[in-house]
């Protein structure tokens, strides 16, 4: 009986990073809708971060309220993680507004490649044959996904590609800062909470509260719910689910499931909401990238 319950629990925890990836993949819908309704980039980020703060506080109070405490020496690392988060969000939003959701998600999901390269250059970590194979497959997958080979790249902008790749690099900055902060005894919830708190404070002078008021007044109940869903479903909850899953399954498996689910979810959302229909080669590129990330994540774990 106990074994059966353990198997059920394992399946539940394995599903968490998949759900996390799907929710991350939905962010393009929120970003495009808010942009089309006159919300500028900095105001959008202020809404995402500020609304996520109480969600993270609740998550911490529900687990261990001691995680609210930080030391003065932690501030430097938290500023680095805050920079990683804001850079990631700014550039990923640009990518989602200028190229298809699936391409943006694939480019963002290539972050393990940049981790590998930076780890080699800075920490002199060994690059194995499986890692080299993964890099090659990711590059091929990204080329196929963009449609360059088929000449279907008319809707692909340089700023969109730069945004997607830049987002992946800033995600690496956040992860490396987080890793050091974790080694210093901070919890992942603590890191995220204070990172978005720092960003929220920084964004206040650049936020158009008139845009927020106009958007909310257009449909008080509906748009307020939309803003809450935007922050919780595509930002706070996915991170919480991924963090919880890593406690019970290895981080490599969690990364594989989340990295695989996000571009596929973005592909489906793009098809359903924006008629972004991929060709066979583009879909093959997405699958190839996911396989490469799976090989790399498994190797790292």
N, C-alpha and C positions, 0 to 999 in steps of 0.2 A: 504494500500500500504506500509506504514511504517513498519507494523508488518511483512509483507512478506519479506521485505528487512532485517529486524532484524533476522528473521529465517535463511535466506541465509547466513548472516554474521556469525551467530552462527555456522552453519555447516562448514563454511570455517575455523573458528578458531578451531573447534573440529578436523578438518583434519590435522592441523599443527603438533600436537604431534605424530600422526600416521605416517606422512611423516618423522618426526624427527627420530622416532624409526626405520623405514625402512632404512633410510640413515645410522644410527648408525650400523644397522645390516649388512650393506655392507662393513664395515671396514675390515673384514677378507679377502676379495678378494684382497684389496690393500696391506694389510700386507703380505699375503702369496706371492703375485706376486713380491713385492719388495725384500723380503727375498730370494726368489728363484733366483733373479737376482743379488745377491751378496751385497745387502744393509744390513749392520749390524743393531743391535737394536738401538744404540744411534744415528746413522746417520738417521735412519728412523724417529725417534722422532724429530730430529732437522728439518727435512724436513716438518713434519706435523705441528710443532709449528711455524716455521719461515714463512712459506707460509700463515698461518692463520692470522698472525699479520696484514697485510694490509687489509684483509677482515674485521677484527674486527674494525680497524680504520675507514674504510668506513661506517660500520654499526653505529658507534658512531657519526661520522660527519653528517650522514643522520638523526639522531634522536636528539642528543643534544651534541654539542662539549664540553660542560662543564664537561661531563663525563670523559674527558681525564685528568682532574685535580685530584691529590691525595695529601694527607698530609703525612708528615714524619711519623706520628703515625700509618698510614695505612700499612707501609712496613712489620711489623711483621706478620699481618694477611695475607697479600699477599704472604709472604714466605710460610706460612702454606698451603694456597690454591694451591700454585705452587707445593709444595711437594705432595699434594693430586693428582693433575693432572698427574705429572710425574710418581708417583707410580702406579696409575690406568693404564696409558698407557703402561708402561713397562710390568706389570704383565698380562694385558689383551692381549698384543701382544704375550707373551709367551704361554698363553692359546690357542689362535687362531692358533698358529703354531704347537701345540702338541696334541690338542683334536679337536673334531668336532666343527664347528662354532656354531651349535645350543646349545651344552652343555656349551661352553664358555659363550654364551649370557645368558643362563639360570642362570649360577652361578653369573654372573655380576648383573643380574636383581634381585638377592636376597638381594641387599643392604638395602632395607627397614627393613629387619629382623635385620641386624646389627645396624641400627639406633635405632630400638626399644630396643635392648639389651643394647647398650651404654647409651641411654637416661634413662633406668631404673637404671643402675649401677652408672652413674654420676649425673643425674638430679633427680633421684628418681621418674620418671614419672610412673604413674599407668599402669599396664599391664592388659587389659581387656580380657574377654573370647574370643572375636572375634580376638584379637591379638594373643592369644595362639593358636587358631584354625589355623590362618594364618601361624604361624611358623611351626606347625605340617604338614600342607599341603605342604609348601615349601620344607621341609626336605624329605617328601615322593616323591614329584614331582622330586626333584633333584636325588634321588636314582633311580627312574624309568627312568629318562632321561639318566643316565649314562649307563644303560643296565646291572647293577650289578645283578639284580634278574634273568635275562635271561642268564647270563654267557656270555654276549656280550661285556665284558669290556676289551678285549685284546688290543684294541687301545686306552684305557684310561690310561694316565700316571699320576703318582703322582704329577709331576711338573706341569702338565696341570690343575689338580684340585686345587692345591695350588695357581696357577696363577689366576684362575677364582675367587676363594674366596678372595684372597689378593686384586685383583682389586676392588671387591665390598667394602672391608674395606677402601681402599684408596679413593674410591668414597664418602664414608661416611665422611672421614676426610675433603675432599674438600667441601662437603655440609655444614658441621658444621662450617668450617672456613668462608664459603660464608655467612652463616646465620648471623654470628657475624659481618662480614664486611657490610652486608646490614643494620644491626641495627645501624652501625656507619655512615650510609649515602652514602655508595658506591653503584653504579649501578652494576647489574650483568655483563653488557658488560665491565665495567671498571675492575671488578675483573678478568674476563677471560683474557682480553687483557694484563694486567700487570703480571698475573700468567704465561702466555705462553711466555711473553717477558723475565721474569726472567729465565724460563727454557731454552729458546733459548740461552741466554748468558752463562748459566752454561754448556750447551751441546757443545758449540763451540770447546773447547779443545779435546773433545772425538769424534768429528765428522770426518769421513773420506771423505774429499772433492774429493779425487781421485775416490772413489766409485760413488759419485754423477756425476762427469764428465764422467766416463766410461758409466754409465747408460744412461745419456742424449745423449752422442755422438753416442750410438748405434742406436738411432732413435730420432733425435733432436726435431722434432715437436711432434711426437706421445708420447714420454716419458715425454716431458715437460708438455704436456696437462695432462698426467696420474698423474704426481706429483701434479699438481694444483687441479685436481679432488679429489685426495686422501685427501688432506688437507681440501678442502672446503666442499666436499660432505659427508665425514665420520667424520668430526670434527667441523668445524666452523658453517656451515649452520644448521645442526641439533640443535646445542645449541641455535642459534639465533631464530629458529622457535619455540623451546620449550619455550624460554623466552618470545617471543611475545604472544604465546597462553595463558600463565599464566596471562597476563594482562586482558584477556577477559573471561576466564573460570577458574573454581577453580583448584588449584594445584593438588588436589586429582584426578580429572578426567584426567588432563593432564598426570599425572604420570601413571595412569592405561593404557591409550592409548599408551604412549611411551613404557612402560614396556612390554605391550602385543605385540606390533608390532615388537620390536627388535628381540626377540628370534624366532618368526615366520618367520621374514625376513631372519634371519641367517640360519634357517632351509631350507628355499627355495633356498637361494644362495648356501648353502652347497650341496643340491641335484643337482642343475643345473650345478655348476662349478666343484664339487669335488666328485660327486656320493656318497655323504654321506646320504644313505637311512636309515631313522629311522624305528624301528619296531613299532608295534601298542602300546606296553607298553611305549616305549620311547616317542612317540608322545603324549600319554596320560599324561606322566609326564610333558611335556612342557605345555600342556593345564591346568593341575592341578596347576602348579606353577603360571601361569598367573592368574588363578582364585583366588589363595591365595593372590597374590600381589594386585589384585583388591579389595579384602575384606579389606586388610590392609591399602591400600591407601585411600579407602573410609572412613575407621574408623578414619584415621589421619586427613582427610580434615574436 
